[in-house]
Amino acid sequence: MHSSNPTRRLAVLLVGVLALPQTACDDPFGAFLSDVPLTPSEVTLFDFVTGRLQDPPAFDLVFQRPVRVDQTRNWDFLFQITDGVPALAPFSAATDSVTDAGLLQTSQSFEGVLEAPETGYTLSDPVPVQVGDVLIGRSRADPTQFLACSRYAKLEIIELDLAAGTITFRFLGNSNCGDTVLEPGRHGSL
């Protein structure tokens, strides 16, 4: 006999939902999250001042790609050489706008950075860099998400060519909004 009692149907539905097996770490949303990639990517940026227009000087942490600043304002930091000093400048350091995009230098090795802190980022000043430096990046708030949140990544400077005006770094980012885990093959529970 089929019951038309709405309270009884709700109770049966709740019991069914509670009986579902949980994913790893008891995170019911874990199946919807992406793991941090196992291998980093390499990215080359060009000096914002001396680079050619078609060469990207900036990096977008949300979509994890180099971008041209003449085509979009959706970027988080750019490469610049000022008085012979190479630096990565967060968005707020290079423009008259303020965002959450920032960089944090760390003394840890690239492999040793397993999680990004949520605070302590340089937002409004260029960050001087040299080969071997490891930084953690936080993106601007992602406006495509229902709740605005940042993306996190780690990067290591592997080559600087001041004559050519380029910087190359290896990069490993977490594509999950608000997830601070930077360990390859994992993601946090949100």
N, C-alpha and C positions, 0 to 999 in steps of 0.2 A: 504494500500500500504506500503510495507516494504522499508525503506530507507537504502541505502548502504553508506550514507555519514558518514565517520569515526568521524568527529567532532560532528555531531548530536548524534551518538551513545554514545560518551564519555560524552556529556552533559547530556543525559538521565541517564547514569550510575551514574554520580556525583550527580544528583538530587536524585536518589534512595538511594544512600549511605547517603547523608545528611538527608534524611527523616527517616532513621532508628531510632528507639527509643534508647535513651542513657541509659546506666546502671546507677546504683546508683553513685552519686557524679560526674556525667558526665564523667566517666572513660570508654572509649570504650574497654579497655583491661581487665576490672574488672572481666569479666566472665572467664578469663583464669588464674586468680590468686587464690591461696589457702588462706583461713582464718587461722590465728594463732589458734592452737588447744584450746579448752575450758579448758582442764585439763592438768597440767604438767606431765611429766614423771620423774621417779627416775632413776638415774644413779650411779653406783659405779665404781670407778677407783682404781687401785692398785699402790702402790709406785713404781716408775720407777726403783729405785735402788734395793730394797729388794724384790719386787714382783716376783712371779713365771713367767716364760716366757709365759705361756698360759693365764695369767691374764692381761687384757688390762689396761695400765696406761694412755692412751691418749684418747682425744675426738675429733671427726670430726664434726664440726658445719655444714658443707655443707650437709652431709647425716644424721646428728643428731644421731650419734651412737658412742659407745666406740670402740677403735681399738687398735691393738697391733703394736708397733713401729717397730718390726722386720718384719712385713708383708707389711707395707705401709709407705710412707712419706706423705700421705694425712690425716693430722690431724692438729688441731689448738692450742691445749694446752695439757699438761700432768700434772699428779700429782707427786710431789716429796716431800720427807721429808729430809731436810738438817739440821744437828745438832739439831734434835728434832723439827724443825720448819716446819709445813706443808705449802705447797705453790702450786699454779697452775702456771706453766711456759708456756707462749706462745711459739709457734714454734721457733721463732728467739732467744728466751732466752735459749733454750735447744739444738740448733743445730748451725751449721756454715752458715746457709742459712737465708735469710731475706724474710719475707712475710708480708702481711697486718694483719695477725691474731694477735689479741690483747684482753686484758681484762681491764675492767674499774670497780673499786669498786665504789659503790654508797651508800649514806646514806638513800635512799628511800627503802620502803618495797618492797618485791617481787611483790605484787599486785599493788603497786604504780608506778612501771616502766611500762609506756604505750608506750614509744618510745625510741629507741636507738639513742644516738648522733652519728654523723659521725666522730668526732675527739675526742682526749683526751685519747686514749687507751695506755696502757703499752704494748710495743711490745718486748723489749729486756731484761727485768728483770723478775724474778719470782715474783709473787704476793702472799705474805703471807696471809693465810686465817684462819678463825676460825668459829665455828658453829654460824649460824645466819647471816653471811656475805652474802650480795647480790651483784652480779657482772653482768655486761653486757659484752657479748662476741661478737667479730667481727671475721668472718672467713677470711681465705686466699681468694684471688680472685679465683672464681670458673672457672677453665679452660674449663668447658663443655659448658659455655654460649658464645654466639656470642660476646657480650661485657662483658669483665671480670668485675665482681662485687662481693661484699661480701654478706654473710648471717649474720643475727643478732639474738641474743638470750639473755635471762636473766636466771640466775641461783641463787639458794640460797643453801648455805651449811647447810645440816640438820644433818650430823653425821661425826665425825672424830674418827677413831680408830687408834691411833699411834702404839699400840702394834701389831695390825693386818696389819698395813700399808694400810689402806683404807680410802677413802673419799666418802661420798654419798651426792649428791645434787639433788634438783628438778630443772627441766629444762623446759623451754617453748621457742621454737624457731619459727622464721618466715622462711618458706621454699622458699619464693619468693626472687629471686636474687635482691639485692639492696634495698629491702623494710625494713625500719627501725621500722615499727609498731610492738609493742609487746603486744598489748591489745588482750586478748582472744576473738575469734569470729570475728575479723576484719582483714583487710589488708589495706595497703595504696594504693594510686593511682600512678601508674608508668607512 
